[in-house]
Amino acid sequence: MVGFEEKQLGCIPAGEFFGEMALFNHTPRSADVLADSQVRLLRLSSQGFLTFTRELPDMAVQVLFAIAQTMAARIADSNERFKRDKAS
């Protein structure tokens, strides 16, 4: 919900992730996610992620880099939408 209006913020393709901000700032999610088809999810708690980084640091670096790339792309997309909205 944005204000009193339900908004779709994006579409998450297969193989992608969501809720990553909670891993870093230990807060509840900032949006709800609804599936429009059958899905299989892997839920990873903040504590589970910390354990993963300690026990498999080489793999964790790859995952963290992928998260950073995705977050950067999402921010860039948001910036572009903001520019288009301001221009119109």
N, C-alpha and C positions, 0 to 999 in steps of 0.2 A: 504494500500500500504506500502510495506517495500522496500525502495529504489524506483525502478521503476517496482517492481513486486507485483502483488496482492497475498496476503498470507491469508490462513485461519488459524486463531489463535486458534480456538476451536469450539466446538459445545455446544450450551446451551440447556439442556433438558427442557421439560415442567416443569413449576413451579419454575424455576430459575430466576435470575435477571441479569441485566447488567447495566453499566453506573454508578455504585455506587461510583466510584472515584470522579465524579463531585459533588456528595453530600458533600464530605469532603473538596475538594480543590477548589471548585467553578470555574472550568475550563471547556472548551468544552470537549466533549467525546474524547477518545483517539483512537477509532476505530469505524468503521461502522458495523452495524448488518444487515444481510440479512436473511429473513425467507425462508425456502424451503417448507413451507406448510402454510395453513391459521393459523393465531395466534390471540390471544386476549391479549392486553397489558394494563398495568396500568402505566401511566406516572406520576411521582411525582417530582415536582420541588424542588430545595434546600429549598426554603421558605416553601413550603408545608410540607417538611420533618421536618423542625424546628418546625412548628406548631404542627405536629403530636407528636414530642417528648415532647413538653410542655403540650399538652392536654391529652395525653395518655402515660404517662411515663412508666408504667409497661409493656405495649405492645411494646413500643419503645425499651426497653431494650432487649426484645426477638428478635426483628427485627435486632437491632444492633449486637447482638451476632451471629445471623445467617449470617449477612453480614461479620463479622470478620472471622467466620469459613470458609466461601466460599473464601474470599480473601486469607486466609492462605493456603487453599488447592490449589488455583490457583498459588500462589507463589511457593509452593512445587513442583507442576507439572512443572512449568517453570524451576526451578532449576534442576530437573531430566532431562528434555529435553536438557538443556545446558550441563550437564555432559555427556550425550550420544553423543551429537554433538562434544564435545571436544575430546572424546575418539575415535571417528571414523575418 
